[in-house]
Amino acid sequence: MNCKWKIIITTVIVVMIIGIIGLVIYELKVGFKKIYMSLEPNAFDDQYMGCEMDMMKKAKELLAEERKIDPQLNDVWEKAEKTRKNLPLDLNGKSIGEPFEISVIAYTDYEIPFYRKFNNKVRTCCTSKDDYMKSFQFKAFHFYLTRAIQLLGGVCTPVYRGINLKIYPDQTREMRFGQFASSSKDINVARHYAKGSGTLYTFTTCLGASIQHLSYNKSEKEVLIPPYQVFSVSAFESNIRGLSTVHLEDKTTYSNFNCAYLEGEKKDSSTSNSAPGNILVWPGHLTSLPLFVLFILLLQG
């Protein structure tokens, strides 16, 4: 081997060693500041089970009040109303009703990024019903967007979500996003958002809804995940460049609130389709039956 090749190989080895040392130092520095996945216990996660029609009666007036208070919400809603008027009347068979469709369109607006403020409030809102009533100022928008997902959902879809942060599993290896989480049917879209050193989630959702037909950003092939969907972490990988890949499995649903605006109150146990207390709850449907009652009904044919 001539001298030139020895120098090249030595240089490559030195660069690799420096890179590894740098990565180790970085991990040591941020090790005490790691962000962990969790069930986001302070999220406002209402599924509005059993009170859909009553909330519909309240939401219109609530929205008018909220738009007066928040100029950004007013602007993004007004723009979304105009956008919806240019869409096909039946949205190719996917029409779910005007306010629900407008909420989805508004949520996808990057030019008026109301979704950022909204999601921050959803994720950190509430430890009690009083918190929600006093400090959560997007009650109508939350209802409309939640119901939109429930009305559009129902199809199990493999999706990917990328964020420009490193997130680690906690000891329970259970998590939920605790906000309305954007994902994509296209892994390359998610990789773009992960920026090469963030976190890439890969999972199948049966509760999320494809909103591509209502989105300002149709190329992103977006599927919107509700705050109450719970996942278990089946695998966690990290490559030498720092990109973390998290493989999730759809586990259940979990809500601390149900019909909170209509005098609901925070429950001690979760609203879940596998919840303790033998309660079956299916998102988007007016169904909440004790298991022993369901068993008797099945026996009766």
C-alpha positions in Angstrom: 0.0 0.0 0.0 1.5 3.3 -1.0 1.9 6.3 1.2 -1.0 8.2 -0.4 -3.6 5.5 0.5 -2.2 5.2 4.0 -2.8 8.9 4.5 -6.4 8.6 3.1 -7.3 5.6 5.3 -5.7 7.2 8.4 -7.7 10.4 7.7 -11.0 8.5 7.3 -10.4 6.6 10.6 -9.5 9.8 12.5 -12.7 11.6 11.1 -14.8 8.6 12.2 -13.2 8.5 15.7 -13.8 12.3 16.1 -17.4 11.8 15.0 -18.0 9.0 17.5 -16.4 11.0 20.3 -18.5 14.1 19.3 -21.7 11.9 19.4 -20.7 10.5 22.8 -20.0 14.0 24.2 -23.4 15.2 22.8 -25.2 12.3 24.4 -23.5 13.0 27.7 -24.5 16.7 27.6 -28.1 16.1 26.7 -28.5 13.0 28.7 -29.9 14.9 31.7 -32.3 16.8 29.4 -33.8 13.9 27.6 -37.4 14.3 26.5 -39.5 11.2 27.2 -42.7 9.8 25.7 -45.6 9.8 28.1 -49.4 9.6 28.3 -49.4 13.4 28.4 -51.5 13.5 31.6 -52.4 17.2 31.3 -53.8 17.0 27.8 -57.4 17.9 27.0 -58.5 14.6 25.4 -62.3 14.7 25.3 -64.0 12.2 22.9 -67.5 13.7 23.4 -69.0 10.2 23.7 -72.8 10.4 24.2 -73.0 14.1 23.9 -72.3 14.8 20.3 -75.7 16.3 19.5 -75.8 18.4 22.7 -72.3 19.8 21.9 -73.4 20.6 18.3 -76.1 22.9 19.8 -73.5 24.7 22.0 -70.5 24.8 19.6 -71.8 27.4 17.1 -72.2 30.0 19.8 -69.0 29.0 21.5 -67.1 29.4 18.3 -68.4 32.9 17.7 -67.2 33.9 21.2 -63.8 32.3 20.7 -63.3 34.0 17.3 -64.0 37.4 19.0 -61.3 36.7 21.6 -58.6 35.3 19.4 -57.8 37.2 16.1 -55.7 34.4 14.8 -58.5 31.8 15.1 -60.9 34.3 13.5 -58.5 34.8 10.5 -57.8 31.1 10.0 -61.4 30.2 10.2 -62.5 32.9 7.8 -59.9 31.8 5.3 -60.9 28.2 5.7 -64.6 29.1 5.1 -63.7 30.7 1.7 -61.5 27.7 0.8 -64.2 25.2 1.5 -66.6 27.0 -0.9 -64.3 26.1 -3.8 -64.3 22.4 -3.0 -66.7 19.9 -4.6 -70.1 20.0 -2.8 -70.0 16.3 -1.7 -66.1 16.2 -1.4 -66.2 13.0 -3.6 -68.4 11.3 -1.1 -66.4 12.3 2.0 -68.6 15.2 3.1 -69.0 15.3 6.9 -70.6 18.7 7.5 -69.5 22.3 7.1 -68.0 23.2 10.6 -66.1 19.9 10.8 -64.6 20.4 7.3 -63.7 24.0 8.0 -61.9 23.0 11.2 -59.7 20.5 9.3 -58.9 23.0 6.6 -58.0 25.6 9.2 -55.8 23.2 11.1 -53.7 22.5 8.0 -53.0 26.2 7.3 -49.2 26.9 7.6 -49.5 30.6 6.5 -51.7 31.3 9.6 -50.2 28.7 12.0 -53.0 28.6 14.5 -52.5 24.9 14.9 -49.3 25.5 16.9 -50.9 27.6 19.6 -54.0 25.3 19.6 -51.9 22.1 20.0 -49.8 23.6 22.8 -53.0 24.4 24.7 -54.4 20.9 24.0 -51.3 19.2 25.3 -50.8 21.3 28.4 -54.4 22.4 29.2 -55.9 20.7 32.1 -55.6 18.9 35.4 -59.3 19.4 36.1 -62.6 20.4 34.6 -62.1 23.9 36.2 -58.8 24.3 34.4 -60.6 23.4 31.1 -63.6 25.8 31.8 -61.4 28.7 32.8 -58.3 28.5 30.6 -59.0 26.5 27.5 -60.3 29.0 25.0 -60.7 26.7 22.0 -63.6 24.6 23.1 -65.6 24.7 19.9 -62.6 24.2 17.6 -61.5 21.2 19.7 -65.0 19.7 19.4 -65.2 20.2 15.7 -61.8 18.8 14.9 -62.3 15.8 17.2 -65.6 14.9 15.6 -64.1 15.5 12.1 -61.5 12.8 12.9 -64.1 10.4 14.2 -66.4 11.0 11.2 -63.6 10.6 8.7 -61.8 7.7 10.4 -62.4 4.0 10.7 -59.8 2.8 8.2 -56.6 1.2 9.6 -53.7 3.0 7.8 -49.9 2.5 8.0 -48.4 6.0 8.7 -45.2 7.8 9.6 -44.6 10.9 11.8 -41.4 12.9 11.9 -40.4 15.6 14.4 -37.2 17.5 14.8 -36.6 16.4 18.4 -35.2 13.3 20.0 -37.8 11.6 22.1 -37.1 8.5 24.2 -39.4 5.8 25.6 -40.1 5.9 29.3 -40.1 2.8 31.5 -43.8 2.1 30.8 -43.1 2.1 27.0 -46.6 3.5 26.6 -47.4 6.9 25.0 -49.9 9.1 23.3 -49.2 12.3 21.5 -51.6 14.2 23.7 -52.4 16.6 20.8 -53.7 16.4 17.3 -50.7 14.8 15.7 -49.9 15.0 11.9 -48.7 11.9 10.2 -48.2 10.9 6.6 -48.8 7.9 4.4 -45.5 8.8 2.8 -42.4 8.0 4.9 -40.3 10.5 3.0 -42.6 13.3 4.2 -42.0 12.2 7.8 -38.3 11.9 7.2 -38.3 15.5 6.0 -39.8 16.7 9.3 -37.4 14.5 11.3 -34.4 16.5 9.8 -32.1 13.5 9.9 -31.5 13.8 13.7 -34.9 13.9 15.2 -37.5 11.2 15.8 -39.3 9.1 13.2 -42.5 7.3 14.3 -43.8 4.4 12.3 -47.2 2.8 13.2 -50.7 1.8 12.0 -53.6 3.9 13.2 -57.2 2.8 13.2 -58.4 6.0 14.8 -56.7 8.6 12.7 -58.3 10.1 9.7 -57.0 10.8 6.2 -57.5 14.6 5.6 -55.6 15.0 2.3 -58.8 16.0 0.5 -59.3 18.9 2.9 -55.6 19.9 3.4 -53.9 23.0 2.0 -50.9 20.7 1.7 -52.2 17.7 -0.3 -48.7 16.4 -1.2 -48.1 15.6 2.4 -50.8 12.9 2.3 -51.8 13.7 5.9 -53.5 11.4 8.4 -54.5 13.2 11.6 -54.1 11.3 14.9 -56.4 12.2 17.9 -54.9 13.1 21.3 -56.5 10.1 23.0 -55.0 7.2 21.0 -52.6 5.2 23.1 -49.6 3.3 21.7 -47.0 0.9 23.0 -43.4 1.2 21.9 -42.4 -2.1 20.3 -39.0 -1.1 19.2 -36.6 1.9 19.5 -33.6 2.4 17.2 -31.0 5.1 16.8 -28.5 5.4 14.0 -25.0 6.9 14.0 -26.3 10.2 12.6 -28.7 10.6 15.6 -32.1 9.7 13.9 -34.3 7.8 16.3 -36.9 5.4 14.8 -39.8 4.5 17.1 -42.0 1.5 16.2 -45.5 1.9 17.8 -48.4 -0.5 18.2 -52.0 0.7 18.5 -53.0 -0.3 22.0 -56.2 1.4 23.2 -57.7 4.9 23.9 -57.4 6.9 27.0 -59.4 10.0 28.0 -59.4 11.9 31.3 -62.4 14.0 30.1 -65.7 13.2 28.5 -68.3 15.9 27.7 -66.4 18.3 29.9 -68.2 21.4 28.7 -71.6 19.7 29.5 -70.8 19.3 33.2 -68.6 16.3 32.6 -65.8 15.9 35.1 -62.3 14.4 35.2 -62.6 10.7 35.9 -60.3 8.7 38.1 -60.1 5.9 35.5 -59.5 6.1 31.8 -62.1 6.0 29.1 -60.8 3.1 27.2 -61.8 0.3 24.9 -59.9 -2.0 27.3 -60.5 0.0 30.5 -60.7 -1.4 34.0 -64.2 -1.4 35.3 -65.6 -3.4 32.4 -66.6 -0.5 30.3 -66.5 -0.8 26.5 -66.2 2.6 24.7 -65.9 3.0 21.0 -64.8 6.5 19.7 -67.4 8.3 17.7 -70.3 6.1 18.7 -73.0 6.5 21.4 -72.0 3.2 23.0 -71.0 2.7 26.6 -72.1 -0.7 28.0 -71.0 -2.8 31.0 -69.5 -6.0 29.7 -71.9 -8.2 31.6 -74.8 -6.5 29.9 -73.2 -7.0 26.5 -72.6 -10.7 27.3 -76.3 -11.1 28.2 -77.4 -9.4 24.9 -75.1 -11.7 22.9 -76.6 -14.8 24.6 -80.1 -13.6 23.7 -79.1 -13.4 20.1 
